[in-house]
Amino acid sequence: MDHVDRILAQWKQERPDLDVEPMGLLGRLARLRTRLARETEKALAAHGLNAASFDVLATLRRAGPPYRLSPGDLLATTMVSSGTMTNRLDQLEKAGLIERAHNPEDRRSVIIALTPKGFALVDAAVTAHVENQHRLLEALGTDERAALDGLLRRFLAAFE
């Protein structure tokens, strides 16, 4: 019996008329999200990053050579406002991890590119991040991971 089971038992006693099964599933997802986010933040902090800065650097790294994107393309991969993105980019530029350059295809616009320092940092961070993710999933076997992934994919698709 886990923490969520105890909460469900209390609700079943107090409100036997309610089907609280969804509360259990969604409560466990919420608790997992909190714990997984905390563990992810710790792994990224070891590299001087947080989830927001890692998201920008990893997006540029995934873009492939020459590791640059327009601000609009970066915005399209996140769910933040342009003001929030500008702030993130300012901080990363100040740290020497990205640079803003004139877009070679349109000198009126800029392009955001990883610097060599940013490339090295995000490569080290993503390696640690993936190792951490493997560690976090150790409690599940290969078949369990595949089954959970399929169920979560289907559940998420209902919202997207």
N, CA, C and O atoms as a DFTB+ gen file, in Angstrom:
640 C
 N C O
     1  1       0.856      -1.187       0.000
     2  2       0.000       0.000       0.000
     3  2       0.898       1.245       0.000
     4  3       1.790       1.374       0.838
     5  1       0.656       2.142      -0.932
     6  2       1.437       3.379      -1.001
     7  2       0.623       4.554      -0.473
     8  3      -0.511       4.393      -0.022
     9  1       1.224       5.735      -0.537
    10  2       0.590       6.959      -0.048
    11  2      -0.752       7.212      -0.751
    12  3      -1.733       7.593      -0.111
    13  1      -0.783       7.002      -2.041
    14  2      -2.014       7.242      -2.806
    15  2      -3.100       6.260      -2.390
    16  3      -4.266       6.642      -2.286
    17  1      -2.739       4.999      -2.150
    18  2      -3.726       4.015      -1.686
    19  2      -4.369       4.452      -0.372
    20  3      -5.572       4.278      -0.176
    21  1      -3.568       5.018       0.521
    22  2      -4.117       5.476       1.813
    23  2      -5.126       6.617       1.602
    24  3      -6.167       6.663       2.256
    25  1      -4.803       7.529       0.684
    26  2      -5.729       8.633       0.381
    27  2      -7.026       8.082      -0.221
    28  3      -8.122       8.506       0.146
    29  1      -6.885       7.140      -1.141
    30  2      -8.076       6.546      -1.770
    31  2      -8.939       5.828      -0.738
    32  3     -10.166       5.915      -0.789
    33  1      -8.312       5.126       0.189
    34  2      -9.066       4.421       1.234
    35  2      -9.850       5.411       2.092
    36  3     -10.991       5.148       2.472
    37  1      -9.228       6.550       2.391
    38  2      -9.929       7.575       3.169
    39  2     -11.145       8.103       2.405
    40  3     -12.223       8.264       2.977
    41  1     -10.963       8.370       1.106
    42  2     -12.089       8.863       0.313
    43  2     -13.187       7.804       0.194
    44  3     -14.371       8.135       0.254
    45  1     -12.810       6.555       0.029
    46  2     -13.814       5.481      -0.073
    47  2     -14.627       5.368       1.214
    48  3     -15.819       5.064       1.191
    49  1     -13.952       5.618       2.333
    50  2     -14.662       5.583       3.612
    51  2     -15.577       6.794       3.751
    52  3     -16.719       6.664       4.192
    53  1     -15.084       7.959       3.379
    54  2     -15.849       9.191       3.554
    55  2     -16.887       9.428       2.456
    56  3     -17.943      10.011       2.700
    57  1     -16.571       8.970       1.252
    58  2     -17.480       9.180       0.113
    59  2     -17.591       7.900      -0.708
    60  3     -17.096       7.844      -1.834
    61  1     -18.226       6.883      -0.163
    62  2     -18.340       5.613      -0.892
    63  2     -19.124       5.732      -2.195
    64  3     -19.088       4.826      -3.029
    65  1     -19.830       6.841      -2.371
    66  2     -20.616       7.055      -3.578
    67  2     -19.750       7.471      -4.772
    68  3     -20.216       7.441      -5.911
    69  1     -18.489       7.860      -4.519
    70  2     -17.601       8.321      -5.596
    71  2     -16.669       7.210      -6.071
    72  3     -16.132       6.451      -5.265
    73  1     -16.487       7.127      -7.370
    74  2     -15.481       6.233      -7.953
    75  2     -14.175       7.030      -8.021
    76  3     -14.005       7.871      -8.903
    77  1     -13.262       6.766      -7.096
    78  2     -12.034       7.559      -7.000
    79  2     -10.849       6.917      -7.730
    80  3      -9.704       7.322      -7.529
    81  1     -11.120       5.922      -8.570
    82  2     -10.037       5.286      -9.313
    83  2      -9.205       6.298     -10.108
    84  3      -7.977       6.218     -10.066
    85  1      -9.822       7.257     -10.837
    86  2      -9.009       8.232     -11.572
    87  2      -8.092       9.046     -10.655
    88  3      -6.989       9.424     -11.052
    89  1      -8.544       9.309      -9.445
    90  2      -7.733      10.057      -8.495
    91  2      -6.437       9.298      -8.192
    92  3      -5.378       9.904      -8.025
    93  1      -6.530       7.999      -8.126
    94  2      -5.348       7.184      -7.857
    95  2      -4.344       7.243      -8.993
    96  3      -3.157       7.486      -8.777
    97  1      -4.822       7.024     -10.184
    98  2      -3.940       7.035     -11.353
    99  2      -3.315       8.410     -11.559
   100  3      -2.103       8.528     -11.734
   101  1      -4.142       9.438     -11.536
   102  2      -3.623      10.791     -11.770
   103  2      -2.770      11.273     -10.601
   104  3      -1.811      12.019     -10.801
   105  1      -3.104      10.862      -9.405
   106  2      -2.283      11.208      -8.244
   107  2      -0.895      10.591      -8.337
   108  3       0.105      11.236      -8.024
   109  1      -0.845       9.342      -8.768
   110  2       0.469       8.691      -8.929
   111  2       1.277       9.361     -10.032
   112  3       2.484       9.554      -9.887
   113  1       0.619       9.717     -11.135
   114  2       1.324      10.427     -12.205
   115  2       1.873      11.760     -11.699
   116  3       3.006      12.123     -12.014
   117  1       1.083      12.483     -10.922
   118  2       1.522      13.772     -10.386
   119  2       2.699      13.598      -9.428
   120  3       3.657      14.370      -9.474
   121  1       2.631      12.598      -8.569
   122  2       3.729      12.356      -7.627
   123  2       4.996      11.937      -8.374
   124  3       6.095      12.371      -8.031
   125  1       4.842      11.102      -9.384
   126  2       5.997      10.705     -10.189
   127  2       6.602      11.903     -10.906
   128  3       7.823      12.063     -10.927
   129  1       5.765      12.738     -11.489
   130  2       6.263      13.909     -12.205
   131  2       7.100      14.794     -11.282
   132  3       8.168      15.269     -11.669
   133  1       6.611      15.013     -10.066
   134  2       7.340      15.838      -9.101
   135  2       8.691      15.215      -8.761
   136  3       9.713      15.900      -8.763
   137  1       8.694      13.930      -8.471
   138  2       9.940      13.253      -8.098
   139  2      10.913      13.181      -9.278
   140  3      12.111      13.403      -9.107
   141  1      10.408      12.875     -10.458
   142  2      11.267      12.792     -11.637
   143  2      11.839      14.158     -11.995
   144  3      13.008      14.260     -12.368
   145  1      11.032      15.203     -11.886
   146  2      11.519      16.557     -12.167
   147  2      12.618      16.942     -11.188
   148  3      13.613      17.549     -11.585
   149  1      12.454      16.601      -9.928
   150  2      13.471      16.905      -8.915
   151  2      14.787      16.193      -9.245
   152  3      15.860      16.789      -9.146
   153  1      14.703      14.939      -9.631
   154  2      15.911      14.175      -9.973
   155  2      16.565      14.718     -11.245
   156  3      17.791      14.765     -11.347
   157  1      15.752      15.122     -12.202
   158  2      16.274      15.701     -13.436
   159  2      16.979      17.018     -13.149
   160  3      18.069      17.266     -13.664
   161  1      16.365      17.862     -12.331
   162  2      16.976      19.148     -11.980
   163  2      18.329      18.944     -11.301
   164  3      19.271      19.694     -11.560
   165  1      18.431      17.934     -10.435
   166  2      19.711      17.666      -9.761
   167  2      20.789      17.288     -10.770
   168  3      21.919      17.770     -10.692
   169  1      20.435      16.424     -11.717
   170  2      21.412      15.992     -12.724
   171  2      21.856      17.167     -13.592
   172  3      23.035      17.280     -13.927
   173  1      20.922      18.036     -13.955
   174  2      21.272      19.191     -14.789
   175  2      22.056      20.235     -13.993
   176  3      22.963      20.872     -14.529
   177  1      21.711      20.410     -12.726
   178  2      22.405      21.386     -11.874
   179  2      23.882      21.039     -11.737
   180  3      24.716      21.928     -11.562
   181  1      24.205      19.765     -11.814
   182  2      25.612      19.352     -11.747
   183  2      26.414      19.924     -12.919
   184  3      27.644      19.964     -12.879
   185  1      25.704      20.365     -13.960
   186  2      26.341      20.971     -15.135
   187  2      26.064      22.471     -15.209
   188  3      26.346      23.110     -16.223
   189  1      25.514      23.023     -14.137
   190  2      25.223      24.451     -14.105
   191  2      23.997      24.845     -14.905
   192  3      23.838      26.006     -15.282
   193  1      23.133      23.877     -15.162
   194  2      21.936      24.132     -15.980
   195  2      20.673      23.874     -15.179
   196  3      20.694      23.203     -14.147
   197  1      19.582      24.416     -15.673
   198  2      18.259      24.049     -15.174
   199  2      17.479      23.511     -16.374
   200  3      17.986      23.492     -17.496
   201  1      16.254      23.078     -16.128
   202  2      15.465      22.473     -17.216
   203  2      15.253      23.444     -18.366
   204  3      15.285      23.041     -19.529
   205  1      15.038      24.728     -18.056
   206  2      14.778      25.716     -19.106
   207  2      16.010      25.952     -19.980
   208  3      15.902      25.985     -21.205
   209  1      17.166      26.113     -19.364
   210  2      18.376      26.355     -20.155
   211  2      18.776      25.101     -20.924
   212  3      19.231      25.185     -22.065
   213  1      18.605      23.935     -20.296
   214  2      18.907      22.679     -20.984
   215  2      18.000      22.506     -22.200
   216  3      18.447      22.043     -23.249
   217  1      16.747      22.873     -22.063
   218  2      15.787      22.735     -23.164
   219  2      16.258      23.507     -24.393
   220  3      16.214      22.990     -25.509
   221  1      16.706      24.739     -24.190
   222  2      17.183      25.554     -25.318
   223  2      18.444      24.952     -25.919
   224  3      18.534      24.782     -27.135
   225  1      19.414      24.629     -25.077
   226  2      20.680      24.080     -25.587
   227  2      20.464      22.734     -26.277
   228  3      21.046      22.477     -27.331
   229  1      19.639      21.885     -25.694
   230  2      19.384      20.569     -26.288
   231  2      18.643      20.696     -27.616
   232  3      18.881      19.913     -28.535
   233  1      17.753      21.668     -27.721
   234  2      17.037      21.890     -28.975
   235  2      18.012      22.302     -30.074
   236  3      17.918      21.824     -31.205
   237  1      18.941      23.183     -29.742
   238  2      19.956      23.585     -30.723
   239  2      20.848      22.406     -31.091
   240  3      21.204      22.239     -32.257
   241  1      21.210      21.589     -30.107
   242  2      22.090      20.433     -30.366
   243  2      21.387      19.417     -31.256
   244  3      22.000      18.868     -32.172
   245  1      20.096      19.161     -30.994
   246  2      19.326      18.189     -31.795
   247  2      19.123      18.655     -33.223
   248  3      18.878      17.844     -34.116
   249  1      19.224      19.960     -33.443
   250  2      19.006      20.505     -34.789
   251  2      20.085      20.042     -35.766
   252  3      19.895      20.116     -36.980
   253  1      21.203      19.569     -35.249
   254  2      22.293      19.109     -36.112
   255  2      23.112      20.281     -36.627
   256  3      22.748      21.443     -36.449
   257  1      24.239      19.945     -37.276
   258  2      25.121      21.010     -37.775
   259  2      24.353      21.966     -38.675
   260  3      23.565      21.507     -39.503
   261  1      24.541      23.224     -38.555
   262  2      25.528      23.963     -37.745
   263  2      25.025      24.355     -36.362
   264  3      25.524      25.321     -35.784
   265  1      24.045      23.627     -35.815
   266  2      23.555      23.835     -34.450
   267  2      23.038      25.250     -34.230
   268  3      23.449      25.946     -33.301
   269  1      22.134      25.652     -35.101
   270  2      21.541      26.979     -34.984
   271  2      20.107      26.939     -35.486
   272  3      19.746      26.139     -36.349
   273  1      19.301      27.834     -34.913
   274  2      17.891      27.947     -35.275
   275  2      17.467      29.402     -35.164
   276  3      18.125      30.207     -34.506
   277  1      16.374      29.723     -35.807
   278  2      15.795      31.057     -35.643
   279  2      15.101      31.106     -34.287
   280  3      14.729      30.062     -33.751
   281  1      14.921      32.287     -33.729
   282  2      14.160      32.386     -32.476
   283  2      12.756      31.793     -32.613
   284  3      12.250      31.185     -31.670
   285  1      12.126      31.964     -33.770
   286  2      10.800      31.398     -33.996
   287  2      10.795      29.886     -33.940
   288  3       9.877      29.277     -33.389
   289  1      11.838      29.273     -34.521
   290  2      11.936      27.812     -34.465
   291  2      12.149      27.330     -33.035
   292  3      11.607      26.300     -32.635
   293  1      12.934      28.073     -32.268
   294  2      13.120      27.727     -30.857
   295  2      11.799      27.852     -30.095
   296  3      11.456      26.984     -29.292
   297  1      11.072      28.922     -30.348
   298  2       9.781      29.123     -29.683
   299  2       8.805      27.996     -30.000
   300  3       8.025      27.585     -29.142
   301  1       8.851      27.505     -31.217
   302  2       7.922      26.455     -31.642
   303  2       8.140      25.153     -30.882
   304  3       7.233      24.323     -30.816
   305  1       9.331      24.958     -30.304
   306  2       9.617      23.714     -29.591
   307  2       9.298      23.799     -28.110
   308  3       9.387      22.801     -27.394
   309  1       8.925      24.991     -27.645
   310  2       8.648      25.171     -26.227
   311  2       7.250      25.739     -26.051
   312  3       6.572      26.082     -27.020
   313  1       6.838      25.829     -24.808
   314  2       5.520      26.408     -24.523
   315  2       5.721      27.636     -23.647
   316  3       5.122      27.760     -22.579
   317  1       6.574      28.544     -24.119
   318  2       6.837      29.772     -23.375
   319  2       6.578      30.969     -24.280
   320  3       6.517      30.841     -25.503
   321  1       6.429      32.113     -23.669
   322  2       6.206      33.339     -24.437
   323  2       7.514      33.797     -25.059
   324  3       8.592      33.348     -24.670
   325  1       7.408      34.688     -26.023
   326  2       8.622      35.215     -26.653
   327  2       9.458      35.984     -25.639
   328  3      10.686      35.968     -25.723
   329  1       8.825      36.654     -24.685
   330  2       9.565      37.372     -23.650
   331  2      10.363      36.426     -22.765
   332  3      11.509      36.710     -22.415
   333  1       9.758      35.310     -22.408
   334  2      10.460      34.307     -21.605
   335  2      11.637      33.733     -22.389
   336  3      12.726      33.554     -21.843
   337  1      11.413      33.448     -23.667
   338  2      12.495      32.914     -24.491
   339  2      13.632      33.926     -24.605
   340  3      14.802      33.555     -24.513
   341  1      13.301      35.191     -24.803
   342  2      14.332      36.231     -24.893
   343  2      15.164      36.253     -23.620
   344  3      16.388      36.365     -23.684
   345  1      14.521      36.148     -22.470
   346  2      15.234      36.132     -21.197
   347  2      16.174      34.928     -21.106
   348  3      17.323      35.062     -20.687
   349  1      15.683      33.763     -21.499
   350  2      16.526      32.558     -21.492
   351  2      17.731      32.753     -22.409
   352  3      18.860      32.431     -22.038
   353  1      17.487      33.277     -23.597
   354  2      18.573      33.478     -24.556
   355  2      19.581      34.501     -24.027
   356  3      20.787      34.323     -24.192
   357  1      19.097      35.560     -23.400
   358  2      19.999      36.558     -22.812
   359  2      20.934      35.912     -21.792
   360  3      22.139      36.167     -21.798
   361  1      20.379      35.081     -20.925
   362  2      21.183      34.419     -19.896
   363  2      22.202      33.458     -20.507
   364  3      23.356      33.416     -20.081
   365  1      21.774      32.690     -21.501
   366  2      22.688      31.737     -22.149
   367  2      23.773      32.461     -22.927
   368  3      24.916      32.008     -22.977
   369  1      23.416      33.585     -23.533
   370  2      24.417      34.366     -24.269
   371  2      25.430      34.968     -23.294
   372  3      26.632      34.968     -23.562
   373  1      24.949      35.474     -22.178
   374  2      25.829      36.052     -21.162
   375  2      26.819      35.008     -20.635
   376  3      27.962      35.332     -20.310
   377  1      26.368      33.753     -20.554
   378  2      27.222      32.662     -20.088
   379  2      28.146      32.138     -21.180
   380  3      28.978      31.268     -20.923
   381  1      28.008      32.659     -22.397
   382  2      28.860      32.220     -23.498
   383  2      28.473      30.888     -24.104
   384  3      29.288      30.241     -24.762
   385  1      27.224      30.468     -23.887
   386  2      26.780      29.158     -24.380
   387  2      26.091      29.229     -25.738
   388  3      26.058      28.245     -26.477
   389  1      25.544      30.389     -26.060
   390  2      24.942      30.613     -27.375
   391  2      25.400      31.966     -27.879
   392  3      25.908      32.790     -27.118
   393  1      25.213      32.184     -29.170
   394  2      25.471      33.508     -29.732
   395  2      24.353      33.847     -30.696
   396  3      23.773      32.982     -31.351
   397  1      24.075      35.129     -30.757
   398  2      23.111      35.624     -31.736
   399  2      23.923      36.165     -32.905
   400  3      24.863      36.940     -32.722
   401  1      23.551      35.751     -34.089
   402  2      24.255      36.210     -35.288
   403  2      23.222      36.610     -36.325
   404  3      22.069      36.180     -36.271
   405  1      23.644      37.430     -37.261
   406  2      22.739      37.772     -38.359
   407  2      22.446      36.514     -39.159
   408  3      23.332      35.697     -39.408
   409  1      21.202      36.376     -39.553
   410  2      20.787      35.246     -40.366
   411  2      21.407      35.413     -41.749
   412  3      21.150      36.420     -42.410
   413  1      22.217      34.456     -42.207
   414  2      22.857      34.596     -43.517
   415  2      21.853      34.635     -44.676
   416  3      22.170      35.111     -45.766
   417  1      20.638      34.128     -44.426
   418  2      19.617      34.125     -45.470
   419  2      18.776      35.403     -45.453
   420  3      18.106      35.727     -46.434
   421  1      18.816      36.123     -44.331
   422  2      18.029      37.347     -44.198
   423  2      18.683      38.214     -43.127
   424  3      18.449      38.010     -41.936
   425  1      19.488      39.166     -43.537
   426  2      20.281      39.977     -42.606
   427  2      19.418      40.788     -41.640
   428  3      19.936      41.325     -40.661
   429  1      18.121      40.885     -41.896
   430  2      17.244      41.626     -40.990
   431  2      16.895      40.820     -39.747
   432  3      16.402      41.382     -38.769
   433  1      17.140      39.527     -39.767
   434  2      16.789      38.673     -38.626
   435  2      18.050      38.042     -38.033
   436  3      19.130      38.090     -38.623
   437  1      17.880      37.455     -36.860
   438  2      19.005      36.808     -36.193
   439  2      18.814      35.305     -36.171
   440  3      17.724      34.783     -36.407
   441  1      19.891      34.642     -35.884
   442  2      19.890      33.197     -35.738
   443  2      20.570      32.905     -34.398
   444  3      21.508      33.603     -34.013
   445  1      20.106      31.890     -33.697
   446  2      20.668      31.514     -32.404
   447  2      21.529      30.272     -32.635
   448  3      21.056      29.276     -33.182
   449  1      22.789      30.338     -32.217
   450  2      23.710      29.228     -32.462
   451  2      24.431      28.826     -31.183
   452  3      24.724      29.667     -30.333
   453  1      24.710      27.542     -31.056
   454  2      25.548      27.060     -29.959
   455  2      26.973      27.547     -30.170
   456  3      27.480      27.535     -31.292
   457  1      27.609      27.966     -29.107
   458  2      29.045      28.243     -29.164
   459  2      29.769      26.926     -28.909
   460  3      29.138      25.967     -28.465
   461  1      31.064      26.847     -29.174
   462  2      31.790      25.621     -28.818
   463  2      31.638      25.269     -27.330
   464  3      31.518      24.097     -26.976
   465  1      31.643      26.277     -26.476
   466  2      31.449      26.043     -25.038
   467  2      30.053      25.473     -24.777
   468  3      29.904      24.548     -23.978
   469  1      29.035      26.012     -25.439
   470  2      27.669      25.516     -25.283
   471  2      27.513      24.094     -25.798
   472  3      26.828      23.270     -25.193
   473  1      28.162      23.819     -26.931
   474  2      28.120      22.474     -27.513
   475  2      28.719      21.463     -26.541
   476  3      28.125      20.414     -26.288
   477  1      29.891      21.775     -25.995
   478  2      30.558      20.855     -25.065
   479  2      29.706      20.642     -23.810
   480  3      29.571      19.520     -23.322
   481  1      29.139      21.725     -23.302
   482  2      28.336      21.617     -22.091
   483  2      27.081      20.792     -22.319
   484  3      26.768      19.915     -21.514
   485  1      26.360      21.054     -23.397
   486  2      25.118      20.314     -23.624
   487  2      25.413      18.855     -23.938
   488  3      24.625      17.985     -23.566
   489  1      26.513      18.558     -24.603
   490  2      26.857      17.154     -24.851
   491  2      27.126      16.417     -23.540
   492  3      26.676      15.285     -23.361
   493  1      27.854      17.052     -22.630
   494  2      28.115      16.433     -21.326
   495  2      26.812      16.306     -20.535
   496  3      26.562      15.278     -19.905
   497  1      25.994      17.340     -20.571
   498  2      24.745      17.328     -19.807
   499  2      23.769      16.291     -20.338
   500  3      23.108      15.615     -19.550
   501  1      23.662      16.150     -21.652
   502  2      22.706      15.181     -22.196
   503  2      23.170      13.760     -21.897
   504  3      22.343      12.873     -21.687
   505  1      24.473      13.533     -21.875
   506  2      24.984      12.208     -21.496
   507  2      24.585      11.889     -20.063
   508  3      24.090      10.797     -19.782
   509  1      24.799      12.835     -19.155
   510  2      24.420      12.633     -17.755
   511  2      22.908      12.506     -17.612
   512  3      22.422      11.709     -16.809
   513  1      22.174      13.279     -18.378
   514  2      20.702      13.259     -18.338
   515  2      20.177      11.877     -18.741
   516  3      19.288      11.337     -18.083
   517  1      20.713      11.313     -19.803
   518  2      20.261       9.991     -20.259
   519  2      20.660       8.912     -19.249
   520  3      19.881       8.000     -18.975
   521  1      21.857       9.015     -18.703
   522  2      22.271       8.062     -17.663
   523  2      21.319       8.145     -16.471
   524  3      20.927       7.118     -15.915
   525  1      20.949       9.355     -16.083
   526  2      20.021       9.556     -14.984
   527  2      18.653       8.959     -15.304
   528  3      18.025       8.344     -14.442
   529  1      18.193       9.138     -16.540
   530  2      16.903       8.573     -16.927
   531  2      16.921       7.052     -16.840
   532  3      15.947       6.442     -16.400
   533  1      18.017       6.445     -17.254
   534  2      18.135       4.988     -17.119
   535  2      18.056       4.581     -15.657
   536  3      17.375       3.617     -15.309
   537  1      18.754       5.318     -14.804
   538  2      18.736       5.030     -13.368
   539  2      17.311       5.153     -12.813
   540  3      16.874       4.320     -12.019
   541  1      16.604       6.184     -13.234
   542  2      15.254       6.412     -12.730
   543  2      14.272       5.317     -13.149
   544  3      13.255       5.108     -12.488
   545  1      14.569       4.633     -14.224
   546  2      13.671       3.581     -14.718
   547  2      14.101       2.175     -14.313
   548  3      13.498       1.195     -14.749
   549  1      15.137       2.068     -13.483
   550  2      15.654       0.754     -13.091
   551  2      14.616      -0.134     -12.426
   552  3      14.730      -1.358     -12.484
   553  1      13.610       0.452     -11.798
   554  2      12.593      -0.346     -11.105
   555  2      11.702      -1.122     -12.069
   556  3      10.996      -2.043     -11.659
   557  1      11.731      -0.754     -13.344
   558  2      10.889      -1.409     -14.344
   559  2      11.736      -2.252     -15.294
   560  3      12.819      -1.842     -15.711
   561  1      11.230      -3.423     -15.622
   562  2      11.887      -4.264     -16.604
   563  2      11.631      -3.742     -18.018
   564  3      10.822      -2.837     -18.221
   565  1      12.325      -4.320     -18.979
   566  2      12.214      -3.886     -20.370
   567  2      10.777      -3.977     -20.886
   568  3      10.285      -3.046     -21.523
   569  1      10.109      -5.088     -20.612
   570  2       8.720      -5.252     -21.068
   571  2       7.787      -4.271     -20.370
   572  3       6.864      -3.741     -20.987
   573  1       8.027      -4.030     -19.085
   574  2       7.194      -3.075     -18.343
   575  2       7.372      -1.661     -18.892
   576  3       6.405      -0.911     -19.023
   577  1       8.605      -1.309     -19.208
   578  2       8.867       0.014     -19.782
   579  2       8.131       0.182     -21.109
   580  3       7.503       1.211     -21.359
   581  1       8.218      -0.842     -21.949
   582  2       7.560      -0.778     -23.260
   583  2       6.046      -0.662     -23.100
   584  3       5.400       0.112     -23.806
   585  1       5.485      -1.431     -22.174
   586  2       4.037      -1.389     -21.952
   587  2       3.614      -0.017     -21.418
   588  3       2.631       0.560     -21.885
   589  1       4.355       0.494     -20.447
   590  2       4.030       1.806     -19.889
   591  2       4.171       2.888     -20.946
   592  3       3.334       3.787     -21.028
   593  1       5.207       2.813     -21.747
   594  2       5.415       3.805     -22.802
   595  2       4.245       3.804     -23.783
   596  3       3.773       4.866     -24.188
   597  1       3.780       2.626     -24.163
   598  2       2.645       2.530     -25.079
   599  2       1.372       3.112     -24.477
   600  3       0.632       3.824     -25.155
   601  1       1.120       2.816     -23.222
   602  2      -0.070       3.344     -22.553
   603  2       0.005       4.865     -22.410
   604  3      -0.979       5.564     -22.654
   605  1       1.160       5.369     -22.019
   606  2       1.307       6.814     -21.856
   607  2       1.218       7.537     -23.200
   608  3       0.666       8.634     -23.278
   609  1       1.757       6.928     -24.253
   610  2       1.658       7.521     -25.596
   611  2       0.188       7.660     -25.996
   612  3      -0.231       8.700     -26.505
   613  1      -0.587       6.601     -25.761
   614  2      -2.008       6.621     -26.104
   615  2      -2.764       7.652     -25.261
   616  3      -3.612       8.383     -25.772
   617  1      -2.450       7.697     -23.991
   618  2      -3.109       8.652     -23.090
   619  2      -2.778      10.090     -23.490
   620  3      -3.668      10.938     -23.543
   621  1      -1.514      10.365     -23.769
   622  2      -1.094      11.714     -24.166
   623  2      -1.728      12.117     -25.498
   624  3      -2.105      13.274     -25.683
   625  1      -1.845      11.165     -26.424
   626  2      -2.432      11.464     -27.738
   627  2      -3.868      11.966     -27.609
   628  3      -4.337      12.734     -28.449
   629  1      -4.557      11.538     -26.574
   630  2      -5.933      11.987     -26.381
   631  2      -6.003      13.484     -26.081
   632  3      -7.052      14.099     -26.271
   633  1      -4.910      14.075     -25.619
   634  2      -4.870      15.488     -25.292
   635  2      -4.185      16.324     -26.375
   636  3      -4.378      17.538     -26.443
   637  1      -3.408      15.687     -27.195
   638  2      -2.674      16.419     -28.230
   639  2      -3.355      16.255     -29.570
   640  3      -2.887      16.797     -30.571
